[in-house]
Amino acid sequence: GDTDASETPVVDDNDASGAAGDGSTPEGDSPPTLVEVTVAKPLSGFQRAKELFYEENYEPIVAECDKEVAWGDGEYILQARLLRATFYMLMGCGDKALDDLNIVVDSGIELLQANALIKRGSLHMQQADQARSMADFQEAVRVSPTNPDVYHHRGQLYLLLEMANEAISDFNQCVALKPDFAQAQFQRCFAVYRADSAGGGGANIDSQFRAIIDKFPRFAEGYALYAQTLADQQKYDDAEKYFDKAIELEPTNPTAYVHKAMLQLQWKQDVPGGIRLLQRALELDDKCDFAYETLGTIEVQRGNYKEAVDIFTKAIELCRTELEMAHLFSLREASVAQIKVSESLQIPPPTLFG
């Protein structure tokens, strides 16, 4: 509901003092008693935003956080700024997010400060500012050295930067602080595979992945990560089984469908099957830029450059980082150039798939 209860003691009218109103009680009666009644108190903007979040009704959340911040001196103002910044990041509004995060970082409240530093560090990485990103994570470690989330998020960034050994170190620290953190355990295993592959070893870590799957059999992302390593080793049958298990556990997660589509293309050159999986991903999330990018790449390989330009344009509208945007612009401009070459030379565009 939209209210929470504050307890207010009041006198029960049915147990009031004597008729004369002088506080006396008729002989044999008990003295008046206090009873508790609930008085409706409206939720604050942040409390309402939290309620909306748990209801998975995301659209009005920023507006509710705005109300909390506009109130000026509410007890939840910093939490509201942190939540609003999170949604600004998801919306691609980096500058607005940064304004809120700076205020929370400067608050000096450890738990909120560490959370804001993690988000600001991630935002700097999205903006291709690696030095500032790493400085924020280093400060987060100083502020909250036993917070597993700090090491987990920095480990993920190290993976993106292909710094697998550094990622392993952070995931180790995260798991030491929070042993039942399934995602960190699977990502550590994935980082070990990446480090071995980079060193030319490509060590078989099947037994490690399977041991963690036995421990966390309902964690879909673990199956998907293991499937990616299997596909990388061209163990396509096994990879497909594990992607299917990830989809079975999380049928509304579009990312697993995109990875399976890429597997179908790599393994069987099954373009119609891959496109069907990508379309399913977009039915689940019409803002999945990963699906649009993969679909655009397929159209390039089929020689459908005009369709590819339209799809890459859609992906550009949805992407949240400058690095992603630069990559997608380069794909789109290559398609535009190919169209011009084909038209000027009056030759059909090259194709990889029919």
C-alpha positions in Angstrom: 0.0 0.0 0.0 0.9 3.7 -0.1 1.0 4.1 3.7 3.0 2.9 6.6 1.8 2.7 10.2 3.0 4.9 13.0 1.8 3.9 16.4 0.0 6.6 18.4 -1.2 5.9 21.9 -4.8 7.2 22.6 -7.3 6.8 25.3 -10.1 4.3 24.6 -13.4 6.1 24.6 -15.1 3.0 25.9 -12.9 3.0 28.9 -13.1 6.8 29.7 -13.2 8.3 33.1 -16.4 9.1 35.1 -19.3 10.9 33.6 -18.5 14.0 35.6 -15.2 14.3 33.6 -13.3 14.7 36.8 -11.1 11.7 36.3 -13.0 9.6 38.8 -14.1 6.1 38.1 -17.2 4.3 39.2 -16.5 2.0 42.0 -15.4 -1.4 40.8 -14.3 -0.2 37.4 -10.8 -0.5 36.2 -8.8 2.7 35.5 -8.7 3.9 31.9 -6.3 2.0 29.6 -4.2 3.1 26.6 -4.8 1.3 23.3 -2.7 1.4 20.2 -4.3 2.7 16.9 -2.6 3.1 13.6 -2.5 6.4 11.9 -1.9 6.5 8.2 1.4 8.1 7.2 2.2 8.6 3.5 5.3 7.0 2.1 8.2 9.2 1.2 9.3 9.5 -2.4 12.2 7.0 -1.8 10.0 4.6 0.1 7.5 4.6 -2.8 10.4 4.2 -5.3 11.7 1.2 -3.4 8.2 -0.3 -3.5 7.9 0.3 -7.2 11.3 -1.4 -7.7 10.2 -4.6 -5.9 7.0 -4.5 -8.0 9.2 -4.3 -11.1 7.4 -1.1 -12.1 10.5 0.9 -13.2 9.1 3.8 -15.2 8.0 6.0 -12.3 11.0 5.4 -10.1 13.1 8.5 -11.1 10.1 10.8 -10.6 9.6 9.4 -7.0 13.3 9.9 -6.3 12.9 13.5 -7.6 10.2 14.1 -5.0 12.5 12.8 -2.2 15.4 15.0 -3.4 13.1 18.1 -3.8 11.9 17.6 -0.2 15.4 18.8 0.7 16.0 17.4 4.2 14.3 13.9 4.1 16.1 11.1 5.9 16.3 9.1 2.6 17.7 11.9 0.4 21.1 10.2 -0.2 19.5 6.8 -0.9 17.2 8.5 -3.4 20.1 10.1 -5.2 21.9 6.7 -5.3 18.8 5.0 -6.7 18.2 7.8 -9.2 21.8 7.7 -10.3 21.5 3.9 -11.0 18.5 4.5 -13.3 20.2 7.5 -15.0 23.1 5.1 -15.8 20.7 2.6 -17.3 19.0 5.4 -19.3 22.4 6.5 -20.7 22.3 9.9 -18.8 25.8 9.7 -17.5 26.2 13.4 -16.6 23.0 13.4 -14.4 24.2 10.2 -12.7 27.6 11.7 -12.0 26.0 14.7 -10.3 24.1 12.5 -7.9 27.0 10.1 -7.3 29.4 12.9 -6.5 27.1 14.1 -3.7 26.7 10.6 -2.2 30.5 10.0 -2.4 31.1 13.3 -0.5 28.6 12.3 2.2 31.1 10.3 4.2 28.5 7.6 5.0 30.6 4.4 4.4 28.0 2.0 3.0 26.4 4.5 0.7 29.8 6.0 -0.2 31.2 2.6 -1.3 28.2 1.9 -3.4 28.4 5.3 -5.1 32.1 4.8 -5.8 31.4 1.4 -7.4 28.8 3.0 -9.6 31.0 6.1 -10.4 33.9 3.8 -11.2 31.7 1.8 -13.6 30.4 5.0 -15.2 34.0 6.3 -15.7 34.8 3.0 -17.4 31.7 3.4 -19.7 33.1 6.8 -20.6 36.5 5.2 -21.5 38.2 6.9 -18.5 40.1 3.9 -17.1 42.4 6.0 -14.8 39.4 7.6 -13.0 37.6 4.3 -12.9 40.4 2.5 -11.2 41.0 5.4 -8.8 37.3 5.2 -7.7 37.6 1.4 -7.0 40.8 1.9 -5.1 39.0 4.5 -2.9 36.1 2.1 -2.5 38.5 -0.5 -1.2 40.0 2.0 1.3 36.5 3.1 2.4 35.0 -0.4 2.7 37.8 -3.0 2.6 35.5 -5.9 3.6 32.8 -5.1 1.1 32.6 -8.1 -1.4 30.7 -6.0 -4.0 33.7 -3.7 -4.5 36.0 -6.6 -5.5 33.2 -8.3 -7.6 32.5 -5.2 -9.7 36.2 -4.4 -10.2 36.8 -8.0 -11.1 34.1 -7.7 -13.8 35.8 -4.6 -15.2 39.2 -6.3 -15.3 37.5 -9.1 -17.3 36.2 -6.5 -19.8 39.7 -5.1 -20.0 41.1 -8.6 -20.7 43.1 -8.4 -17.5 42.2 -11.9 -16.4 44.8 -12.4 -13.7 43.7 -9.2 -11.9 40.1 -10.3 -12.3 41.0 -13.7 -10.6 42.6 -11.9 -7.7 39.5 -9.7 -7.1 37.1 -12.6 -7.5 39.2 -14.6 -5.0 38.9 -11.7 -2.5 35.1 -11.4 -3.1 34.5 -15.2 -2.6 36.7 -15.1 0.6 34.4 -12.4 2.0 31.2 -14.0 0.7 31.6 -17.7 0.1 28.1 -18.4 -1.2 28.3 -15.7 -3.9 27.4 -17.8 -6.9 28.1 -15.2 -9.6 31.5 -14.4 -8.3 32.5 -18.1 -8.2 31.4 -18.7 -11.8 33.1 -15.5 -13.0 36.3 -16.5 -11.3 36.2 -19.8 -13.1 35.6 -18.0 -16.4 38.5 -15.6 -15.7 40.8 -18.7 -15.0 39.8 -20.0 -18.4 40.5 -16.7 -20.1 43.9 -16.3 -18.4 44.9 -19.8 -19.5 43.7 -19.2 -23.0 45.6 -15.9 -23.2 48.8 -17.8 -22.1 48.2 -20.4 -24.9 47.2 -23.1 -22.4 43.5 -23.2 -22.7 43.4 -25.4 -19.6 40.5 -27.8 -19.2 38.4 -26.4 -16.3 35.3 -28.5 -17.0 35.6 -30.1 -13.5 35.8 -26.7 -11.8 32.7 -25.4 -13.6 30.8 -28.6 -13.0 31.6 -28.5 -9.3 30.2 -25.0 -9.0 27.1 -26.0 -11.0 26.6 -28.9 -8.5 26.8 -26.3 -5.7 24.5 -23.7 -7.4 22.3 -25.8 -9.8 19.6 -23.1 -10.2 22.0 -20.2 -11.2 21.4 -19.7 -14.9 24.4 -17.4 -15.6 26.7 -20.2 -14.5 25.5 -22.5 -17.3 25.8 -19.7 -19.9 29.4 -18.8 -18.8 30.4 -22.5 -19.0 28.7 -22.8 -22.4 30.7 -19.8 -23.7 34.0 -21.6 -22.8 32.8 -24.8 -24.5 31.8 -22.9 -27.7 35.3 -21.3 -27.6 36.8 -24.7 -27.6 34.5 -25.8 -30.4 32.7 -28.3 -28.2 29.4 -27.2 -29.8 27.1 -30.0 -28.7 28.0 -29.5 -25.1 27.7 -25.7 -25.4 24.2 -26.0 -26.8 23.1 -28.2 -23.9 24.3 -25.7 -21.4 22.8 -22.7 -23.2 19.5 -24.6 -23.3 19.8 -25.2 -19.5 20.4 -21.5 -18.9 17.3 -20.7 -21.0 15.3 -23.3 -19.2 16.2 -21.7 -15.8 15.7 -18.1 -17.0 13.4 -18.2 -20.0 12.9 -14.4 -20.0 16.6 -13.5 -20.1 17.4 -12.3 -23.6 21.2 -12.6 -23.3 21.2 -16.4 -23.3 19.1 -16.4 -26.6 21.7 -14.1 -28.2 24.6 -16.3 -27.2 22.8 -19.4 -28.5 22.1 -17.6 -31.8 25.8 -16.9 -32.1 26.5 -20.5 -31.4 24.1 -21.6 -34.2 25.8 -19.3 -36.7 29.3 -20.4 -35.6 28.6 -24.1 -35.5 25.9 -24.8 -38.2 25.8 -21.5 -40.2 22.1 -21.7 -39.4 21.0 -18.2 -40.3 17.2 -18.7 -40.0 17.7 -20.4 -36.6 20.0 -17.7 -35.4 17.6 -14.9 -36.5 14.6 -16.7 -34.8 16.6 -16.7 -31.5 17.5 -13.1 -31.9 13.9 -12.1 -32.6 12.9 -14.0 -29.5 15.5 -12.0 -27.5 14.0 -8.8 -28.8 10.4 -9.9 -28.0 11.6 -10.3 -24.4 13.5 -7.0 -24.3 13.1 -4.6 -27.2 16.0 -2.5 -25.8 18.6 -5.3 -26.0 21.4 -3.6 -28.0 23.4 -6.9 -27.9 20.7 -8.6 -30.0 20.5 -5.7 -32.4 24.2 -5.6 -32.9 24.3 -9.4 -33.6 21.3 -9.1 -36.0 23.0 -6.2 -37.8 26.2 -8.3 -38.2 24.2 -11.2 -39.7 22.6 -8.8 -42.2 26.1 -7.6 -43.2 27.3 -11.2 -43.7 24.2 -11.8 -45.9 24.9 -8.7 -48.0 21.8 -6.8 -46.7 23.6 -3.6 -46.0 20.6 -1.3 -46.0 18.9 -3.5 -43.4 22.1 -3.6 -41.4 22.4 0.2 -41.3 18.8 0.4 -39.9 19.6 -2.2 -37.3 22.9 -0.6 -36.2 21.1 2.8 -36.0 18.6 1.2 -33.5 21.5 -0.3 -31.5 23.3 3.1 -31.3 20.1 4.7 -29.9 20.1 2.1 -27.1 23.7 1.7 -26.2 24.9 3.2 -22.9 28.6 3.6 -23.2 30.9 5.7 -25.5 33.0 2.6 -26.3 29.9 0.7 -27.5 28.7 3.7 -29.5 32.1 4.0 -31.2 32.1 0.3 -32.1 28.5 0.5 -33.5 29.2 3.7 -35.4 32.2 1.9 -37.1 30.0 -1.1 -38.1 27.3 1.2 -39.4 29.7 3.4 -41.4 31.3 0.3 -42.9 27.9 -0.8 -44.1 27.2 2.7 -45.5 30.5 2.6 -47.4 29.7 -0.8 -48.8 26.4 0.4 -50.1 28.1 3.3 -51.9 30.8 1.0 -53.4 28.1 -1.4 -54.7 26.0 1.4 -56.1 28.9 3.2 -57.8 30.4 0.1 -59.3 27.0 -1.5 -60.0 28.1 -4.8 -58.4 26.2 -6.9 -55.9 27.5 -6.7 -52.3 29.7 -9.5 -51.0 28.1 -12.1 -48.8 29.2 -14.7 -46.3 25.8 -16.3 -45.7 23.2 -16.9 -48.4 
